[in-house]
């Protein structure tokens, strides 16, 4: 891997880190709709998985502009985002079950 490849990978990792820590903007009159935020997050995870799948297929077909490190990074991003989504789902389900078990 050349220095240019390494700097590109580091730049992508830094950009992802900034995006991951960025909080959604809250409107002045109210808050962010939870359902909309959840839907957008799921769509982003789906997009990440589709991009990883397309890159992997392009690499398997031997396309010249697709390199293995690029494919591996895309696959790892898709995997991590899916795992994070599953953890959020588990927490939401746990909170729902806890609320349902409360006595009124």
C-alpha positions as CSV (number, residue, x, y, z in Angstrom):
1,X,0.0,0.0,0.0
2,X,1.4,3.4,-0.9
3,X,1.5,6.5,1.1
4,X,-1.2,8.0,-1.0
5,X,-3.5,5.0,-0.2
6,X,-2.8,5.3,3.5
7,X,-3.6,9.0,3.6
8,X,-6.8,8.4,1.7
9,X,-7.8,5.7,4.1
10,X,-6.9,7.9,7.1
11,X,-8.9,10.8,5.6
12,X,-11.9,8.5,5.1
13,X,-11.6,7.3,8.7
14,X,-11.5,10.8,10.1
15,X,-14.5,11.8,8.0
16,X,-16.4,8.8,9.3
17,X,-15.4,9.6,12.9
18,X,-16.7,13.2,12.5
19,X,-20.0,12.0,11.0
20,X,-20.4,9.4,13.7
21,X,-20.1,11.9,16.5
22,X,-22.2,14.6,14.9
23,X,-25.5,15.1,16.6
24,X,-28.7,15.7,14.6
25,X,-29.8,19.3,14.5
26,X,-32.8,20.2,16.7
27,X,-35.3,22.5,15.3
28,X,-35.9,25.7,17.3
29,X,-39.6,25.0,17.8
30,X,-39.4,21.4,18.9
31,X,-37.3,18.2,18.6
32,X,-36.3,15.8,15.9
33,X,-39.0,13.3,15.1
34,X,-37.8,9.9,16.6
35,X,-39.5,7.9,13.9
36,X,-37.9,10.0,11.1
37,X,-34.5,9.8,12.7
38,X,-34.8,6.0,13.0
39,X,-35.9,5.6,9.4
40,X,-33.0,7.8,8.1
41,X,-30.6,5.8,10.2
42,X,-31.9,2.5,8.8
43,X,-31.7,3.8,5.3
44,X,-28.1,4.9,5.8
45,X,-27.2,1.4,7.0
46,X,-28.9,-0.1,4.0
47,X,-27.1,2.3,1.7
48,X,-23.7,1.3,3.3
49,X,-24.5,-2.4,2.8
50,X,-25.5,-1.9,-0.8
51,X,-22.3,0.1,-1.6
52,X,-20.2,-2.6,0.0
53,X,-22.0,-5.3,-2.0
54,X,-21.5,-3.4,-5.2
55,X,-17.8,-2.8,-4.5
56,X,-17.3,-6.5,-3.7
57,X,-19.0,-7.5,-6.9
58,X,-17.0,-5.1,-8.9
59,X,-13.8,-6.5,-7.4
60,X,-14.8,-10.0,-8.1
61,X,-15.5,-9.2,-11.7
62,X,-12.0,-7.7,-11.9
63,X,-12.8,-4.1,-12.6
64,X,-9.6,-2.1,-12.7
65,X,-10.6,0.9,-10.5
66,X,-11.6,-1.2,-7.5
67,X,-8.9,-2.3,-5.1
68,X,-9.0,-4.8,-2.3
69,X,-8.4,-2.3,0.6
70,X,-11.3,-0.2,-0.6
71,X,-13.6,-3.3,-0.7
72,X,-12.5,-4.4,2.8
73,X,-13.1,-1.0,4.3
74,X,-16.5,-0.8,2.8
75,X,-17.4,-4.3,4.0
76,X,-16.2,-3.4,7.6
77,X,-18.2,-0.1,7.5
78,X,-21.3,-2.0,6.6
79,X,-20.7,-4.6,9.2
80,X,-20.1,-2.1,12.0
81,X,-23.1,0.0,11.1
82,X,-25.3,-3.1,11.0
83,X,-24.0,-4.2,14.4
84,X,-24.7,-0.8,15.8
85,X,-28.2,-0.8,14.4
86,X,-28.8,-4.2,16.1
87,X,-27.6,-2.8,19.4
88,X,-30.0,0.1,19.1
89,X,-32.8,-2.2,18.3
90,X,-32.0,-4.4,21.3
91,X,-31.9,-1.3,23.6
92,X,-35.3,-0.1,22.2
93,X,-36.8,-3.5,22.7
94,X,-35.5,-3.8,26.2
95,X,-36.9,-0.3,27.1
96,X,-40.3,-1.2,25.5
97,X,-40.5,-4.4,27.6
98,X,-39.5,-2.6,30.7
99,X,-42.3,0.0,30.1
100,X,-44.8,-2.7,29.4
101,X,-43.9,-4.5,32.7
102,X,-44.5,-1.3,34.7
103,X,-47.5,-1.3,37.0
104,X,-49.8,1.6,36.6
